[in-house]
Amino acid sequence: MKVGTQERLYSYSQDRLYRDCPMKYKFRYIDNIQEPSNKNLELGTNIHKLFETYITRENNTEAIKAIDKSVLPMYTLKLRTEIDEFYKYVNTKTAFVEQTINTDKFTARIDLISQRDMIVDNYADHVNIYTLTDFKVTKKPKTEDSVYEEGQLLFYKWLFHEATNYSPDYIYVQYVNISPFLKEQLINPTELFYADWDTCTQFVEQMDKNIDSINKGDFPKHKKWCNWCFYKDRCENSK
């Protein structure tokens, strides 16, 4: 599918950037000007890698070294212990990490997709549900309100249903909050959220409208984050 001048599938991260600032979206995705990485992003990437290797059994030595360097060896040791505890509640035989889900228009890379038995309201027996989990390395924990304010997990639920035709009634979402510094509890999973299906659909409808705006070349400047933007000088010099 064509988004702007590029053939690409549309993701939540693209949409989030367009909502934050359409001009910044243009620099990043139309002009293909990459922002440099930073220590916070690198820490998040390596923590995600550590979660992934607990299922894939891949070598995690480099990720551990990088986390040790970014934080403290004590942090890494504690994190590994808590990851082990977290996965005790996940059926790793039916769990998939870093899974890419595509439709003809949209794409998402979901941190963890797992199956579990659960008693759902109005059903007498246990039913098999899918849980779509996103890991967040964040100082401000994500909550149920975050699901609706940000829309990422709403989008994931909609996309998973579209790709698999699995009933939305049996698709739940969850954040796993990870502290980026040493504290008593590093990992705090939220409860499983149903995520109202109508709201999921409405969110994706707005994403469709944003794609239309991109294809029309609509890139106004939003000035809320200008002082911290990598593209600030380039933006000020643009017409």
C-alpha positions in Angstrom: 0.0 0.0 0.0 1.2 3.5 -0.7 1.5 5.9 2.3 2.6 9.3 1.1 5.3 8.7 -1.5 6.4 5.4 -0.1 5.1 1.8 -0.5 4.8 0.7 3.1 2.4 -0.8 5.6 1.1 1.6 8.2 2.0 1.0 11.9 1.0 2.4 15.2 4.4 4.1 15.6 3.9 5.9 12.3 0.4 7.0 13.4 1.6 8.1 16.8 4.3 10.3 15.2 1.8 11.8 12.7 -0.5 12.6 15.5 2.3 14.2 17.5 3.5 16.3 14.6 2.7 15.7 10.9 5.8 17.6 9.8 8.0 15.4 11.9 6.3 12.4 10.3 7.2 13.9 6.9 10.9 14.2 7.8 11.1 10.7 9.2 8.9 8.7 6.8 8.6 10.7 3.6 12.1 12.3 3.5 13.6 9.2 5.2 15.8 11.2 7.6 16.5 8.9 10.6 16.9 10.2 14.1 20.1 8.9 15.9 19.6 6.3 18.6 20.0 7.2 22.3 20.8 5.4 25.5 17.2 5.1 26.6 16.2 3.5 23.3 19.1 1.1 23.4 18.3 0.1 27.0 14.7 -0.6 26.0 15.8 -2.7 23.0 18.1 -4.8 25.1 15.5 -5.4 27.8 13.0 -6.5 25.1 15.7 -8.8 23.8 16.2 -10.3 27.3 12.4 -11.0 27.5 12.5 -12.6 24.1 15.4 -15.0 24.8 13.5 -16.6 27.7 11.3 -18.2 25.1 13.5 -18.5 22.1 16.5 -19.6 24.1 18.7 -17.5 21.9 22.0 -16.2 23.2 21.5 -13.1 25.4 25.1 -12.4 26.4 25.3 -9.1 24.5 22.0 -7.9 25.8 23.0 -8.6 29.4 26.4 -6.8 28.9 24.6 -3.8 27.4 22.1 -3.6 30.2 24.9 -3.9 32.8 26.6 -1.0 31.1 23.4 1.1 31.0 22.3 0.5 34.5 24.0 -1.8 37.0 24.8 -5.6 37.1 22.6 -5.8 40.2 19.7 -4.4 38.1 20.3 -7.1 35.4 20.4 -9.9 38.0 17.1 -8.7 39.5 15.5 -8.2 36.1 16.4 -11.8 35.0 14.9 -13.1 38.2 11.6 -11.2 37.7 11.4 -12.2 34.1 11.6 -15.8 35.2 8.8 -15.2 37.6 6.7 -13.4 35.0 7.0 -16.3 32.6 5.7 -18.8 35.2 2.3 -17.3 34.5 2.7 -17.6 30.7 2.2 -20.9 28.9 5.5 -20.7 27.0 4.4 -23.7 24.8 1.8 -21.4 23.2 3.6 -18.1 23.5 5.2 -16.2 20.6 7.5 -13.2 21.0 8.2 -10.3 18.6 5.5 -11.5 16.2 4.8 -9.4 13.1 1.1 -9.2 12.1 0.1 -7.8 8.7 -3.0 -7.0 6.7 -3.0 -5.4 3.3 -2.8 -1.9 4.9 -1.5 -2.2 8.5 1.4 -3.9 10.3 2.4 -4.4 14.0 5.2 -6.1 15.8 3.7 -7.5 19.0 6.1 -8.2 21.9 4.2 -11.3 23.2 1.2 -13.2 22.0 0.1 -16.0 24.4 -2.8 -18.3 24.9 -4.3 -19.2 28.3 -7.5 -20.6 29.8 -9.7 -18.1 31.6 -13.2 -17.8 33.0 -14.9 -15.0 31.0 -18.0 -13.1 32.2 -21.2 -14.8 31.0 -19.4 -18.1 30.2 -19.7 -20.9 32.7 -16.6 -22.8 31.5 -13.1 -21.8 30.9 -12.4 -20.5 27.4 -9.2 -20.2 25.4 -8.2 -16.6 25.0 -5.3 -14.8 23.3 -3.4 -12.1 25.2 -1.5 -9.4 23.3 1.2 -8.0 25.6 3.4 -5.0 25.1 6.5 -4.4 27.2 7.1 -0.8 28.3 10.4 0.4 29.8 8.9 3.4 31.4 9.2 5.6 34.5 5.4 6.3 34.3 3.5 3.0 34.4 0.9 2.3 31.8 -2.6 1.6 33.1 -6.1 0.7 31.7 -6.5 4.4 31.0 -3.4 4.2 28.9 -4.9 1.6 26.7 -7.6 4.0 25.6 -5.6 7.2 25.7 -2.8 5.9 23.5 -4.6 3.4 21.4 -1.7 1.0 20.8 -3.3 -2.0 22.3 -6.6 -1.1 20.7 -4.9 -1.2 17.3 -3.2 -4.5 18.2 -6.5 -6.2 19.1 -8.2 -4.9 15.9 -5.3 -6.1 13.7 -5.0 -9.5 15.4 -8.7 -10.1 14.8 -8.4 -8.9 11.2 -5.5 -11.2 10.5 -6.8 -14.3 12.3 -10.6 -13.8 12.3 -10.4 -14.9 16.0 -13.4 -13.5 18.0 -12.7 -10.1 19.7 -14.5 -11.6 22.7 -11.5 -13.8 23.3 -8.8 -11.3 22.6 -7.3 -9.5 25.7 -4.5 -7.0 26.0 -1.9 -6.2 28.6 1.0 -3.9 29.4 4.1 -5.1 31.3 5.7 -2.1 32.9 9.4 -2.3 33.4 11.3 0.2 35.5 14.4 1.6 33.8 16.3 2.0 37.1 16.9 -0.2 40.2 13.9 -0.3 42.6 12.1 -2.8 44.8 9.9 -4.1 41.9 11.1 -3.8 38.3 8.3 -5.6 36.5 4.7 -4.8 37.1 2.2 -6.4 34.7 -1.2 -4.8 34.4 -4.4 -6.8 34.6 -5.7 -8.3 31.4 -8.0 -5.8 29.6 -10.8 -6.6 27.3 -10.5 -3.4 25.3 -13.9 -2.4 24.1 -14.3 -3.5 20.4 -16.2 -0.4 19.2 -13.4 1.7 20.6 -10.8 -0.4 18.8 -12.7 0.0 15.5 -13.1 3.8 16.0 -9.3 4.1 16.7 -8.5 2.4 13.4 -11.0 4.5 11.5 -9.0 7.5 12.7 -5.8 5.9 11.5 -7.4 5.5 8.1 -8.2 9.2 8.1 -4.6 10.0 9.0 -3.4 7.9 6.1 -5.7 9.9 3.8 -4.2 13.2 5.2 -0.7 11.8 4.5 -1.6 10.9 1.0 -2.9 14.4 0.4 0.4 15.9 1.6 -1.1 17.4 4.7 1.9 18.0 7.1 1.2 21.0 9.4 3.6 21.7 12.2 2.6 21.0 15.8 4.7 23.0 18.2 4.2 21.2 21.5 7.6 19.3 21.3 9.6 21.6 19.2 12.4 22.4 21.7 13.2 18.7 22.0 12.8 17.7 18.4 15.7 16.3 16.4 14.3 18.0 13.2 13.9 21.5 14.8 16.5 23.4 12.8 15.5 21.7 9.6 11.8 22.4 10.3 12.5 26.1 11.1 14.3 26.5 7.7 11.5 24.7 5.8 8.8 26.6 4.0 
